Amino acid sequence: MAVPALSAAPAPLDRRGLVERFSGRAPRYTSYPTAVQFTEAVDAGVYRGWLAALPAAEAVSLYVHLPFCARLCWYCGCNTRAVNRPEPVSRYVDGLIDELALLEAALPARLPARALHLGGGTPNLLSRDDMSRLFEALRRVFQFPPALEVAAELDPAVLTREWVLAAAHHGLNRASLGVQDLSPAVQRAVNRIEPFEVVARAAGWLREVGVRSLNLDLMYGLPRQTQADVLTTLRQVLTLRPERLALFGYAHVPWMKSHQQLIDEALLPGPAERLDQSEAAAELLAVEGYVRIGLDHFALPTDDLAIAQRVGRLHRNFQGYTTDGADTLIGLGASAIGRLPQGFIQNQGRELAWRQAVAAGDLPVARGVALTDDDRFRGEIIERLMCDLAVDLAAVCARHARPYQDLAPALADLAPLLEDGLVVLVDQRLGVTQDGRPVVRSVCAAFDRYLDGAAGRHAKAL
């Protein structure tokens, strides 16, 4: 069962003080170790050995990355590029099929699939023929049970009813629509024009084919965005009654994503205003009956995500919060990240390098990291904090045969947050209070033994 978040004992810190003290840089902790720690020491040969060691009957999850969009949104942090012709996408599917053949040769058997996630980029740029070719290749390498969860990230502006019907034929039953913000001024500031009617039309098509869980991606902290914009957008999309919403804080990292240099930094909301936007949205969603999930997700109480949180089975991976508890996630495509019991791997990030590796008959691995016992120990603490906002430290220590004293440096780092009532420690159970929820990434950072030299490579924690 999940450890409940504990109540604050001291008087709550004012919001502006919270921002000023704890808005340092920290990872989003979609993995531990984070991708910053990946190195070339984990190569195709290492990956091949990890694949061969997988249990032949154990279900795995699949992630397919499609790095193409019809437009380049200036806020985007994904590995993608804009295309206006179908040929590059079709050639990319050729490469995915070849990569699947390489995987088939490396795997011990035709493993059962537990879930399939199409991400990007914009997966709905796949033509119906290319979609059929891709799914045929996936089914050849992996067993697809009738109840397989098939999810896709979709751009409403280029979605068609014909594409939705084709995807439903291949099993699509979960979908995520990118909305971000519906204010025309904000949309112009990030190069993403998308009226609400376009989003509503897309949601209607997905409902028609029986998509049972619809997620809408929203953002705060965008240029020209105000608290009123965030709330107005929310009130509009709530008329669609999505099962889930994600409310991400815009991560301004122009040193990593050069197109973000097109955004005028003077137009970005400051840390205090970002916090106001986030908390106002959370309050409205609570009134509307949504359960807050971890840092930035919300779900109806009947949705699988909310149920998983209630019973302590919520997980976090590179797609965010998930009910998927598979030990193995196999990533396909340029820049795709996979996780196996032994560690993480990431494919070549540049499409050309990925394509060349596949053409040469080699798994297109660029880098990765092998997990140590210490990584698994700290990773469990960080995942439970990110998912449950609380963790039984004594129980985790016992499971990993580690003395509680090993956590003394991390707990010392948390002293300022303990003093301010952002976290509490009772009977070796660490809980993040409601005041501390916005800085949960900073709480996790105390347990991250790699962070000191890499903090500057991450976005602000608030």
Secondary structure, DSSP 8 states (H G I E B T S, - for coil): ---------S----HHHHHHHH--B----SSSS-GGG-BTTS-HHHHHHHHHTS-TTS-EEEEEEE-EESS--TT--SS-EE--SSHHHHHHHHHHHHHHHHHHHHSSS--BEEEEEEEES-GGGS-HHHHHHHHHHHHHHSB--TT-EEEEEE-GGG--HHHHHHHHHTT--EEEEEEE---HHHHHHHT----HHHHHHHHHHHHHTT--EEEEEEEES-TT--HHHHHHHHHHHGGG--SEEEEEE----TTT-GGGGGS-GGGS--HHHHHHHHHHHHHHHHHTT-EEETTTEEE-TTSHHHHHHHTT--EEETTEEES---S-EEEESTT-EEEETTEEEEE-SSHHHHHHHHHTTS--EEEEEE--HHHHHHHHHHHHHHHHSEEEHHHHHHHTT--GGGGHHHHHHTHHHHHTTSEEEETTEEEE-TTTGGGHHHHHHTT-TTGGGTGGGS-B--
